[in-house]
Amino acid sequence: MEMGIVLSRIRKDEKRLIAEAGLRGFDVTTIDNSRQVFELDRRHMDLDVVLERCVDHHRAVYALSVFDHWGIPTVNRQSVVETYGNRLLTTLALRERGVPVPDMRLAYTPDSALKAMEDMGYPVVLRPAEGPEDQLVSRIGDKYTAATVLEHKRILGAYHHSIFFMQKHIDAPGHDIRAYVVGGETVAAVSVLTHHWIGTIAAGGLMENEPVTEELNGLAVSAVEAIGGGVAVVDMVRTKDAWYVQEMGPPSGLSDASDATGVNIPGKIMDYVADTVTKGGRAS
């Protein structure tokens, strides 16, 4: 099988994915998105499937759009990547399927955003509508801090600073759960323990294996099905009363999560890629 991997750079995770592909007899072609030129008037790649591993969300969406136009199956599909790369689209999809998410608001001006935060009640998490989970994220505890942050965004002036996506902060101190869903199954999950309110490894978090209970699996799979299926990570928090899905995104941190859980997540993904080709690009 001829498999392409469209990527930004070859990191530890990509090395493991390529190694797993080789163990399954795949012929792998790496497609560097910083060098690739797509000729839109003809199909000039003979591939059975493409795995998307771009850092830049928009490059991923555009590349997948071309492969889809050419009739080449992709993991994930363009519509899935476009959805989980946009917090508004993700939230709407999750709410439509009844997946529990924190209270959220969307506004376009500092004045309307400030009013929305007052209505929600502090603390509030302000995020960009698009972008990595740990960038340009602020936890705002009062109206004075809110006014200051919103003023900074107004002065900065770039387009992504003029869309205010607000999320009610869920108090689950130091304990986030990240579930890895592959083709309708939570193959592994990890807990990230940290003293920082953003529970990431980058914030000094400690990753540990999290047992995949029926409840955890059901929520994570429902979340991924809501955005169209495929391969994704689901970031969740669990309070004493309820679960909430906070973020979704591409399958990242594969090597660290595999080491923590003992589950070969890159291998699971490669099995899913093979199944996608077998089913004519319609695996879910």
C-alpha positions, 0 to 999 in steps of 0.5 A: 500500500502506498501511503503519504504523510503530509507533515510540517516536520518529522518529530518523535511521533511521526518517526513512530508512525512511519516505523509502524507503517513499515512494519505493516508493509506500507510504502511511505512517502513524506510530503513536506507542506512547506515544499509541496506545490499542488497542481490543481488541474491534475492529480499528480500523486499516486497514493492509496491513502494520506495521513495528515500530520501538519502543525498548521491547521489551515495547511492541513485543511487545504491539503486535505481538500486537494486530496479529497478532490483527487479521490484519495482517502485521508485520515482524518477527513477534511471535514473532521480536521476543519471541525476540531481545529475550530472551537466554535464548530467543535462546540456546536457539533458537541452540543448538537449531539448532547455531549456535555461541554462548559457554558460558552459564549462568542462575541466580536467586540471588547464591550460585548465580550465583557458583558458576556463574561459578566453574565457567565460569572467569573472565572472565565477562560478566554481562548482564540476560536482557532489555534493550539490548546495552550496558546493565547489562553487566559483565565480571567477572574474579575472584570478588571482583568477582563477589561485589561486583557480585552484592551490588549487584544483590541490594540494588538489588532490582528484578526484572530484577536477580534473573535472572543471565544469564552468558556466558563472555567470548570474547577477540576484542580490539577487533573485533566484527562486526555482520551485517544480515540481511534475508529470508534474506540478509546484505545488509551487515556492518560491523566495529566497532573499539574499545579498549573490550571492548564493541565498540559505536559508543557506546563510541567504536568505529569502524565499517568495511565488513566483506566478506560472505563465504560463511562470515559469511553462512552463520552470520548467516542460520542465526542469524536462521532459528533465531529465526524469520526476518525482519530482524535484526542478528547480533553476532558475534566471530571468534577464530583458531579459531572464530566465535561469535554473541554477541547478536541484536536488531532492525535498528538503526544502519541509517544508519551501517551504510549509510554505511559499507558503501555498501548501502542497508539501509533500502531492502532492508528496505522491499523485504522489507516489500513482499514480506511483503505479496505473500506474505500475511505469510509472507516469511522 
